[in-house]
Amino acid sequence: MFEQRFIVDAISRSAENAVDRRRFFRAAGLSGITAGAAFVAASATAAPAVAEEAGAPSDGAILNFALNLEYLEAEFYLRAVTGMGLPDNMTTGTGQRGPVIGGRAVPFKTPLIKNYAQEIAGDEKTHVAFLRSALGAAAVARPRISLDDSFTAAARAAGLIGPHDKFDVYANELNFLFGAFIFEDVGVTAYKGAAPLISNKTYLEAAAGLLAVEAYHAGIIRTTLYALGVETPAIYTTVQKISDARDSLDGTTDLDQGIGTAAVANLVPTDANGLAFSRTAAQVLNIAYLDPEQVTSGGFFPAGVNGTINTSGDNDTD
Protein backbone atom coordinates (compact mmCIF):
# COMPACT_ATOMS: atom_id res chain seq x y z
CA MET A 1 0.00 0.00 0.00
CA PHE A 2 2.91 2.38 0.73
CA GLU A 3 4.18 1.98 -2.82
CA GLN A 4 0.72 2.73 -4.25
CA ARG A 5 0.32 5.80 -2.05
CA PHE A 6 3.73 7.07 -3.15
CA ILE A 7 2.98 6.56 -6.82
CA VAL A 8 -0.46 8.14 -6.62
CA ASP A 9 0.85 11.13 -4.67
CA ALA A 10 3.62 11.70 -7.21
CA ILE A 11 1.17 11.38 -10.10
CA SER A 12 -1.33 13.74 -8.55
CA ARG A 13 1.35 16.38 -8.00
CA SER A 14 3.00 16.01 -11.36
CA ALA A 15 0.11 15.75 -13.81
CA GLU A 16 -1.09 18.95 -15.42
CA ASN A 17 -4.71 17.82 -15.60
CA ALA A 18 -7.05 14.86 -15.19
CA VAL A 19 -6.13 13.44 -18.60
CA ASP A 20 -2.43 13.45 -17.67
CA ARG A 21 -3.22 11.75 -14.37
CA ARG A 22 -5.10 8.96 -16.15
CA ARG A 23 -2.16 8.47 -18.54
CA PHE A 24 0.28 8.27 -15.64
CA PHE A 25 -1.99 5.82 -13.80
CA ARG A 26 -2.09 3.54 -16.85
CA ALA A 27 1.69 3.76 -17.26
CA ALA A 28 2.11 2.84 -13.58
CA GLY A 29 -0.30 -0.08 -13.83
CA LEU A 30 -2.86 1.65 -11.64
CA SER A 31 -6.07 1.65 -13.61
CA GLY A 32 -9.76 1.47 -12.87
CA ILE A 33 -10.74 0.39 -9.35
CA THR A 34 -7.12 -0.14 -8.29
CA ALA A 35 -6.17 3.45 -9.07
CA GLY A 36 -9.29 4.81 -7.46
CA ALA A 37 -8.82 2.76 -4.30
CA ALA A 38 -5.18 3.76 -4.04
CA PHE A 39 -6.06 7.41 -4.51
CA VAL A 40 -8.71 7.29 -1.80
CA ALA A 41 -6.36 5.47 0.57
CA ALA A 42 -3.59 7.99 -0.05
CA SER A 43 -5.93 10.92 0.46
CA ALA A 44 -7.31 9.50 3.68
CA THR A 45 -4.07 8.45 5.32
CA ALA A 46 -1.34 10.72 4.02
CA ALA A 47 -1.60 14.49 3.71
CA PRO A 48 0.85 16.17 1.33
CA ALA A 49 4.10 17.22 2.99
CA VAL A 50 3.80 20.64 1.35
CA ALA A 51 0.40 22.07 0.59
CA GLU A 52 0.04 23.54 -2.90
CA GLU A 53 -1.19 27.13 -3.01
CA ALA A 54 -4.60 27.69 -4.54
CA GLY A 55 -4.22 28.47 -8.22
CA ALA A 56 -0.53 27.54 -8.21
CA PRO A 57 0.71 25.61 -11.26
CA SER A 58 1.25 21.88 -10.88
CA ASP A 59 4.71 20.39 -10.88
CA GLY A 60 3.95 18.95 -14.31
CA ALA A 61 3.08 22.39 -15.67
CA ILE A 62 6.33 23.82 -14.29
CA LEU A 63 8.43 21.02 -15.75
CA ASN A 64 6.74 21.42 -19.13
CA PHE A 65 7.45 25.15 -19.04
CA ALA A 66 11.09 24.32 -18.39
CA LEU A 67 11.01 21.78 -21.25
CA ASN A 68 9.98 24.51 -23.70
CA LEU A 69 13.02 26.55 -22.67
CA GLU A 70 15.31 23.53 -22.92
CA TYR A 71 14.02 22.80 -26.42
CA LEU A 72 15.03 26.34 -27.40
CA GLU A 73 18.49 26.11 -25.87
CA ALA A 74 19.16 22.63 -27.22
CA GLU A 75 18.17 23.61 -30.76
CA PHE A 76 20.30 26.77 -30.58
CA TYR A 77 23.46 25.03 -29.38
CA LEU A 78 23.13 21.79 -31.35
CA ARG A 79 22.81 23.67 -34.61
CA ALA A 80 25.81 25.80 -33.72
CA VAL A 81 28.12 22.82 -33.19
CA THR A 82 26.66 20.14 -35.47
CA GLY A 83 24.50 21.97 -38.00
CA MET A 84 21.55 19.80 -36.93
CA GLY A 85 19.01 19.95 -34.14
CA LEU A 86 17.23 17.44 -31.94
CA PRO A 87 16.19 14.12 -33.51
CA ASP A 88 12.48 13.85 -34.29
CA ASN A 89 11.87 11.30 -31.54
CA MET A 90 12.86 13.94 -28.96
CA THR A 91 10.37 16.55 -30.18
CA THR A 92 6.99 14.80 -29.96
CA GLY A 93 4.39 15.23 -27.25
CA THR A 94 1.22 17.05 -26.34
CA GLY A 95 0.37 20.31 -28.05
CA GLN A 96 1.36 21.45 -31.52
CA ARG A 97 4.82 20.35 -32.64
CA GLY A 98 6.53 23.03 -34.68
CA PRO A 99 9.60 23.34 -36.88
CA VAL A 100 12.82 25.19 -36.10
CA ILE A 101 13.44 28.10 -38.45
CA GLY A 102 17.08 29.05 -38.95
CA GLY A 103 20.29 27.78 -37.44
CA ARG A 104 23.45 26.32 -38.88
CA ALA A 105 26.98 25.40 -37.83
CA VAL A 106 29.10 28.28 -36.55
CA PRO A 107 32.55 28.65 -38.21
CA PHE A 108 34.41 28.47 -34.90
CA LYS A 109 38.01 29.69 -35.05
CA THR A 110 38.89 29.32 -31.37
CA PRO A 111 39.13 25.70 -30.15
CA LEU A 112 38.33 26.76 -26.58
CA ILE A 113 35.03 28.40 -27.55
CA LYS A 114 34.12 25.48 -29.79
CA ASN A 115 34.77 23.01 -26.97
CA TYR A 116 32.64 25.07 -24.60
CA ALA A 117 29.82 25.14 -27.13
CA GLN A 118 30.00 21.39 -27.69
CA GLU A 119 29.80 20.64 -23.97
CA ILE A 120 26.86 22.98 -23.44
CA ALA A 121 25.05 21.53 -26.46
CA GLY A 122 25.42 18.06 -24.99
CA ASP A 123 24.10 19.21 -21.63
CA GLU A 124 21.04 20.89 -23.16
CA LYS A 125 20.19 17.82 -25.20
CA THR A 126 20.42 15.73 -22.05
CA HIS A 127 18.15 18.19 -20.22
CA VAL A 128 15.50 17.69 -22.88
CA ALA A 129 15.79 13.91 -22.57
CA PHE A 130 15.61 14.08 -18.77
CA LEU A 131 12.52 16.30 -18.62
CA ARG A 132 10.75 14.27 -21.29
CA SER A 133 11.46 11.11 -19.31
CA ALA A 134 10.26 12.67 -16.05
CA LEU A 135 7.03 13.88 -17.66
CA GLY A 136 6.35 10.75 -19.68
CA ALA A 137 3.16 10.93 -21.74
CA ALA A 138 2.46 14.42 -20.37
CA ALA A 139 5.56 15.94 -21.98
CA VAL A 140 4.82 18.74 -24.41
CA ALA A 141 6.05 18.72 -27.99
CA ARG A 142 8.71 21.09 -29.20
CA PRO A 143 6.94 24.31 -30.21
CA ARG A 144 7.76 26.34 -33.30
CA ILE A 145 11.14 28.00 -32.72
CA SER A 146 12.76 30.93 -34.51
CA LEU A 147 16.55 31.16 -34.62
CA ASP A 148 16.77 33.84 -37.32
CA ASP A 149 14.26 36.71 -37.19
CA SER A 150 14.12 36.49 -33.41
CA PHE A 151 17.80 37.29 -32.99
CA THR A 152 17.51 40.17 -35.45
CA ALA A 153 14.58 41.54 -33.45
CA ALA A 154 16.52 41.16 -30.21
CA ALA A 155 19.59 42.87 -31.66
CA ARG A 156 17.48 45.75 -32.94
CA ALA A 157 15.79 46.13 -29.56
CA ALA A 158 19.19 46.27 -27.89
CA GLY A 159 20.45 48.84 -30.37
CA LEU A 160 23.17 46.57 -31.71
CA ILE A 161 22.07 47.04 -35.32
CA GLY A 162 19.99 49.50 -37.30
CA PRO A 163 16.25 49.17 -37.93
CA HIS A 164 16.80 47.58 -41.34
CA ASP A 165 19.89 45.49 -40.57
CA LYS A 166 20.01 41.75 -39.98
CA PHE A 167 21.82 40.00 -37.15
CA ASP A 168 23.15 36.53 -37.95
CA VAL A 169 23.88 34.80 -34.65
CA TYR A 170 25.61 31.93 -36.46
CA ALA A 171 27.90 34.08 -38.62
CA ASN A 172 30.86 33.94 -36.24
CA GLU A 173 31.77 32.85 -32.73
CA LEU A 174 31.36 36.32 -31.21
CA ASN A 175 27.80 36.66 -32.49
CA PHE A 176 27.17 33.16 -31.18
CA LEU A 177 28.38 34.18 -27.72
CA PHE A 178 26.10 37.23 -27.74
CA GLY A 179 23.18 34.93 -28.59
CA ALA A 180 24.16 32.50 -25.83
CA PHE A 181 24.30 35.40 -23.37
CA ILE A 182 20.65 36.17 -24.13
CA PHE A 183 19.61 32.65 -23.11
CA GLU A 184 21.82 31.55 -20.25
CA ASP A 185 21.15 34.24 -17.67
CA VAL A 186 17.42 33.95 -18.34
CA GLY A 187 17.52 30.19 -17.79
CA VAL A 188 19.19 30.62 -14.40
CA THR A 189 16.61 33.15 -13.20
CA ALA A 190 13.76 31.00 -14.55
CA TYR A 191 14.76 27.93 -12.52
CA LYS A 192 15.41 30.09 -9.45
CA GLY A 193 11.94 31.62 -9.75
CA ALA A 194 10.25 28.25 -10.28
CA ALA A 195 11.89 26.44 -7.36
CA PRO A 196 9.50 27.70 -4.62
CA LEU A 197 6.51 26.53 -6.67
CA ILE A 198 7.59 22.89 -6.93
CA SER A 199 5.91 20.60 -4.40
CA ASN A 200 7.50 17.22 -5.07
CA LYS A 201 10.93 17.09 -3.40
CA THR A 202 12.29 14.74 -6.05
CA TYR A 203 11.44 17.24 -8.77
CA LEU A 204 12.72 20.10 -6.61
CA GLU A 205 16.08 18.37 -6.35
CA ALA A 206 16.11 17.85 -10.13
CA ALA A 207 15.27 21.53 -10.68
CA ALA A 208 18.15 22.47 -8.38
CA GLY A 209 20.46 20.32 -10.47
CA LEU A 210 19.22 21.95 -13.68
CA LEU A 211 19.66 25.40 -12.13
CA ALA A 212 23.24 24.59 -11.17
CA VAL A 213 24.14 23.45 -14.68
CA GLU A 214 22.53 26.51 -16.27
CA ALA A 215 24.49 28.68 -13.83
CA TYR A 216 27.72 26.96 -14.87
CA HIS A 217 26.81 27.59 -18.50
CA ALA A 218 26.05 31.24 -17.81
CA GLY A 219 29.36 31.59 -15.99
CA ILE A 220 31.23 30.12 -18.96
CA ILE A 221 29.57 32.50 -21.42
CA ARG A 222 30.02 35.56 -19.20
CA THR A 223 33.67 34.74 -18.48
CA THR A 224 34.47 34.08 -22.13
CA LEU A 225 32.91 37.38 -23.20
CA TYR A 226 34.74 39.22 -20.43
CA ALA A 227 38.07 37.75 -21.50
CA LEU A 228 37.44 38.77 -25.12
CA GLY A 229 36.58 42.25 -23.91
CA VAL A 230 40.11 42.77 -22.61
CA GLU A 231 41.27 43.04 -26.23
CA THR A 232 37.99 44.46 -27.56
CA PRO A 233 36.41 46.72 -24.89
CA ALA A 234 33.37 47.37 -27.10
CA ILE A 235 32.20 43.88 -26.13
CA TYR A 236 31.42 45.12 -22.63
CA THR A 237 29.16 47.80 -24.09
CA THR A 238 27.40 45.32 -26.36
CA VAL A 239 26.73 42.90 -23.50
CA GLN A 240 25.38 45.75 -21.36
CA LYS A 241 23.00 46.73 -24.15
CA ILE A 242 21.66 43.16 -24.28
CA SER A 243 21.23 43.20 -20.51
CA ASP A 244 19.40 46.54 -20.66
CA ALA A 245 17.12 45.19 -23.39
CA ARG A 246 16.16 42.21 -21.23
CA ASP A 247 15.46 44.58 -18.35
CA SER A 248 13.19 46.67 -20.56
CA LEU A 249 11.06 43.61 -21.27
CA ASP A 250 10.61 41.95 -17.88
CA GLY A 251 9.32 44.84 -15.76
CA THR A 252 10.30 48.10 -14.12
CA THR A 253 12.71 46.60 -11.57
CA ASP A 254 16.36 46.79 -12.61
CA LEU A 255 17.41 43.17 -12.17
CA ASP A 256 19.62 42.31 -15.10
CA GLN A 257 23.36 42.87 -15.07
CA GLY A 258 26.08 42.98 -17.68
CA ILE A 259 29.57 41.57 -17.27
CA GLY A 260 31.23 44.77 -16.08
CA THR A 261 33.97 46.87 -17.62
CA ALA A 262 37.69 46.56 -18.26
CA ALA A 263 38.26 48.01 -14.79
CA VAL A 264 35.66 46.05 -12.79
CA ALA A 265 34.39 42.56 -13.58
CA ASN A 266 30.82 41.43 -12.87
CA LEU A 267 30.94 37.78 -13.79
CA VAL A 268 28.38 36.68 -11.20
CA PRO A 269 25.16 38.72 -11.26
CA THR A 270 23.79 38.84 -7.71
CA ASP A 271 21.55 40.95 -5.48
CA ALA A 272 22.64 42.89 -2.37
CA ASN A 273 22.81 39.62 -0.42
CA GLY A 274 25.05 37.92 -2.95
CA LEU A 275 22.17 35.74 -4.21
CA ALA A 276 21.10 35.01 -7.76
CA PHE A 277 17.86 36.80 -8.58
CA SER A 278 14.62 35.27 -9.84
CA ARG A 279 12.18 35.80 -12.67
CA THR A 280 8.61 34.62 -12.80
CA ALA A 281 7.50 32.47 -15.72
CA ALA A 282 5.64 35.49 -17.10
CA GLN A 283 8.81 37.59 -16.99
CA VAL A 284 10.79 34.84 -18.70
CA LEU A 285 8.19 34.75 -21.47
CA ASN A 286 8.36 38.54 -21.84
CA ILE A 287 11.99 38.03 -22.86
CA ALA A 288 11.39 34.87 -24.90
CA TYR A 289 8.50 36.55 -26.76
CA LEU A 290 10.48 39.84 -27.00
CA ASP A 291 7.43 41.74 -25.82
CA PRO A 292 6.78 43.70 -22.58
CA GLU A 293 3.03 43.23 -22.95
CA GLN A 294 0.84 40.29 -22.01
CA VAL A 295 0.94 38.02 -25.06
CA THR A 296 1.00 34.31 -25.83
CA SER A 297 3.50 34.22 -28.69
CA GLY A 298 6.33 36.05 -30.40
CA GLY A 299 10.10 36.30 -30.60
CA PHE A 300 11.80 32.94 -30.21
CA PHE A 301 8.42 31.17 -29.99
CA PRO A 302 6.38 32.58 -32.92
CA ALA A 303 3.40 30.35 -32.12
CA GLY A 304 3.87 30.39 -28.36
CA VAL A 305 5.04 27.64 -26.02
CA ASN A 306 3.18 24.42 -25.32
CA GLY A 307 1.60 23.73 -21.95
CA THR A 308 -0.57 25.66 -19.52
CA ILE A 309 2.11 28.22 -18.58
CA ASN A 310 2.21 30.20 -21.82
CA THR A 311 1.41 33.87 -21.17
CA SER A 312 3.87 36.71 -20.58
CA GLY A 313 3.34 39.52 -18.10
CA ASP A 314 1.97 43.01 -18.73
CA ASN A 315 5.07 45.15 -18.19
CA ASP A 316 4.37 47.81 -20.79
CA THR A 317 4.71 51.17 -19.03
CA ASP A 318 3.73 53.30 -22.04
C-alpha positions in Angstrom: 0.0 0.0 0.0 2.9 2.4 0.7 4.2 2.0 -2.8 0.7 2.7 -4.2 0.3 5.8 -2.1 3.7 7.1 -3.1 3.0 6.6 -6.8 -0.5 8.1 -6.6 0.9 11.1 -4.7 3.6 11.7 -7.2 1.2 11.4 -10.1 -1.3 13.7 -8.6 1.3 16.4 -8.0 3.0 16.0 -11.4 0.1 15.7 -13.8 -1.1 19.0 -15.4 -4.7 17.8 -15.6 -7.0 14.9 -15.2 -6.1 13.4 -18.6 -2.4 13.5 -17.7 -3.2 11.7 -14.4 -5.1 9.0 -16.2 -2.2 8.5 -18.5 0.3 8.3 -15.6 -2.0 5.8 -13.8 -2.1 3.5 -16.9 1.7 3.8 -17.3 2.1 2.8 -13.6 -0.3 -0.1 -13.8 -2.9 1.7 -11.6 -6.1 1.7 -13.6 -9.8 1.5 -12.9 -10.7 0.4 -9.3 -7.1 -0.1 -8.3 -6.2 3.4 -9.1 -9.3 4.8 -7.5 -8.8 2.8 -4.3 -5.2 3.8 -4.0 -6.1 7.4 -4.5 -8.7 7.3 -1.8 -6.4 5.5 0.6 -3.6 8.0 0.0 -5.9 10.9 0.5 -7.3 9.5 3.7 -4.1 8.5 5.3 -1.3 10.7 4.0 -1.6 14.5 3.7 0.8 16.2 1.3 4.1 17.2 3.0 3.8 20.6 1.4 0.4 22.1 0.6 0.0 23.5 -2.9 -1.2 27.1 -3.0 -4.6 27.7 -4.5 -4.2 28.5 -8.2 -0.5 27.5 -8.2 0.7 25.6 -11.3 1.2 21.9 -10.9 4.7 20.4 -10.9 3.9 19.0 -14.3 3.1 22.4 -15.7 6.3 23.8 -14.3 8.4 21.0 -15.7 6.7 21.4 -19.1 7.4 25.2 -19.0 11.1 24.3 -18.4 11.0 21.8 -21.2 10.0 24.5 -23.7 13.0 26.5 -22.7 15.3 23.5 -22.9 14.0 22.8 -26.4 15.0 26.3 -27.4 18.5 26.1 -25.9 19.2 22.6 -27.2 18.2 23.6 -30.8 20.3 26.8 -30.6 23.5 25.0 -29.4 23.1 21.8 -31.3 22.8 23.7 -34.6 25.8 25.8 -33.7 28.1 22.8 -33.2 26.7 20.1 -35.5 24.5 22.0 -38.0 21.6 19.8 -36.9 19.0 20.0 -34.1 17.2 17.4 -31.9 16.2 14.1 -33.5 12.5 13.9 -34.3 11.9 11.3 -31.5 12.9 13.9 -29.0 10.4 16.6 -30.2 7.0 14.8 -30.0 4.4 15.2 -27.2 1.2 17.1 -26.3 0.4 20.3 -28.1 1.4 21.5 -31.5 4.8 20.3 -32.6 6.5 23.0 -34.7 9.6 23.3 -36.9 12.8 25.2 -36.1 13.4 28.1 -38.4 17.1 29.1 -38.9 20.3 27.8 -37.4 23.5 26.3 -38.9 27.0 25.4 -37.8 29.1 28.3 -36.5 32.6 28.7 -38.2 34.4 28.5 -34.9 38.0 29.7 -35.0 38.9 29.3 -31.4 39.1 25.7 -30.1 38.3 26.8 -26.6 35.0 28.4 -27.5 34.1 25.5 -29.8 34.8 23.0 -27.0 32.6 25.1 -24.6 29.8 25.1 -27.1 30.0 21.4 -27.7 29.8 20.6 -24.0 26.9 23.0 -23.4 25.0 21.5 -26.5 25.4 18.1 -25.0 24.1 19.2 -21.6 21.0 20.9 -23.2 20.2 17.8 -25.2 20.4 15.7 -22.1 18.1 18.2 -20.2 15.5 17.7 -22.9 15.8 13.9 -22.6 15.6 14.1 -18.8 12.5 16.3 -18.6 10.7 14.3 -21.3 11.5 11.1 -19.3 10.3 12.7 -16.0 7.0 13.9 -17.7 6.3 10.7 -19.7 3.2 10.9 -21.7 2.5 14.4 -20.4 5.6 15.9 -22.0 4.8 18.7 -24.4 6.0 18.7 -28.0 8.7 21.1 -29.2 6.9 24.3 -30.2 7.8 26.3 -33.3 11.1 28.0 -32.7 12.8 30.9 -34.5 16.5 31.2 -34.6 16.8 33.8 -37.3 14.3 36.7 -37.2 14.1 36.5 -33.4 17.8 37.3 -33.0 17.5 40.2 -35.4 14.6 41.5 -33.4 16.5 41.2 -30.2 19.6 42.9 -31.7 17.5 45.8 -32.9 15.8 46.1 -29.6 19.2 46.3 -27.9 20.5 48.8 -30.4 23.2 46.6 -31.7 22.1 47.0 -35.3 20.0 49.5 -37.3 16.2 49.2 -37.9 16.8 47.6 -41.3 19.9 45.5 -40.6 20.0 41.7 -40.0 21.8 40.0 -37.2 23.1 36.5 -38.0 23.9 34.8 -34.7 25.6 31.9 -36.5 27.9 34.1 -38.6 30.9 33.9 -36.2 31.8 32.8 -32.7 31.4 36.3 -31.2 27.8 36.7 -32.5 27.2 33.2 -31.2 28.4 34.2 -27.7 26.1 37.2 -27.7 23.2 34.9 -28.6 24.2 32.5 -25.8 24.3 35.4 -23.4 20.7 36.2 -24.1 19.6 32.6 -23.1 21.8 31.5 -20.3 21.1 34.2 -17.7 17.4 33.9 -18.3 17.5 30.2 -17.8 19.2 30.6 -14.4 16.6 33.1 -13.2 13.8 31.0 -14.6 14.8 27.9 -12.5 15.4 30.1 -9.4 11.9 31.6 -9.8 10.3 28.2 -10.3 11.9 26.4 -7.4 9.5 27.7 -4.6 6.5 26.5 -6.7 7.6 22.9 -6.9 5.9 20.6 -4.4 7.5 17.2 -5.1 10.9 17.1 -3.4 12.3 14.7 -6.0 11.4 17.2 -8.8 12.7 20.1 -6.6 16.1 18.4 -6.3 16.1 17.9 -10.1 15.3 21.5 -10.7 18.2 22.5 -8.4 20.5 20.3 -10.5 19.2 22.0 -13.7 19.7 25.4 -12.1 23.2 24.6 -11.2 24.1 23.4 -14.7 22.5 26.5 -16.3 24.5 28.7 -13.8 27.7 27.0 -14.9 26.8 27.6 -18.5 26.0 31.2 -17.8 29.4 31.6 -16.0 31.2 30.1 -19.0 29.6 32.5 -21.4 30.0 35.6 -19.2 33.7 34.7 -18.5 34.5 34.1 -22.1 32.9 37.4 -23.2 34.7 39.2 -20.4 38.1 37.8 -21.5 37.4 38.8 -25.1 36.6 42.3 -23.9 40.1 42.8 -22.6 41.3 43.0 -26.2 38.0 44.5 -27.6 36.4 46.7 -24.9 33.4 47.4 -27.1 32.2 43.9 -26.1 31.4 45.1 -22.6 29.2 47.8 -24.1 27.4 45.3 -26.4 26.7 42.9 -23.5 25.4 45.7 -21.4 23.0 46.7 -24.2 21.7 43.2 -24.3 21.2 43.2 -20.5 19.4 46.5 -20.7 17.1 45.2 -23.4 16.2 42.2 -21.2 15.5 44.6 -18.4 13.2 46.7 -20.6 11.1 43.6 -21.3 10.6 41.9 -17.9 9.3 44.8 -15.8 10.3 48.1 -14.1 12.7 46.6 -11.6 16.4 46.8 -12.6 17.4 43.2 -12.2 19.6 42.3 -15.1 23.4 42.9 -15.1 26.1 43.0 -17.7 29.6 41.6 -17.3 31.2 44.8 -16.1 34.0 46.9 -17.6 37.7 46.6 -18.3 38.3 48.0 -14.8 35.7 46.1 -12.8 34.4 42.6 -13.6 30.8 41.4 -12.9 30.9 37.8 -13.8 28.4 36.7 -11.2 25.2 38.7 -11.3 23.8 38.8 -7.7 21.6 40.9 -5.5 22.6 42.9 -2.4 22.8 39.6 -0.4 25.0 37.9 -2.9 22.2 35.7 -4.2 21.1 35.0 -7.8 17.9 36.8 -8.6 14.6 35.3 -9.8 12.2 35.8 -12.7 8.6 34.6 -12.8 7.5 32.5 -15.7 5.6 35.5 -17.1 8.8 37.6 -17.0 10.8 34.8 -18.7 8.2 34.7 -21.5 8.4 38.5 -21.8 12.0 38.0 -22.9 11.4 34.9 -24.9 8.5 36.6 -26.8 10.5 39.8 -27.0 7.4 41.7 -25.8 6.8 43.7 -22.6 3.0 43.2 -22.9 0.8 40.3 -22.0 0.9 38.0 -25.1 1.0 34.3 -25.8 3.5 34.2 -28.7 6.3 36.0 -30.4 10.1 36.3 -30.6 11.8 32.9 -30.2 8.4 31.2 -30.0 6.4 32.6 -32.9 3.4 30.4 -32.1 3.9 30.4 -28.4 5.0 27.6 -26.0 3.2 24.4 -25.3 1.6 23.7 -21.9 -0.6 25.7 -19.5 2.1 28.2 -18.6 2.2 30.2 -21.8 1.4 33.9 -21.2 3.9 36.7 -20.6 3.3 39.5 -18.1 2.0 43.0 -18.7 5.1 45.1 -18.2 4.4 47.8 -20.8 4.7 51.2 -19.0 3.7 53.3 -22.0 
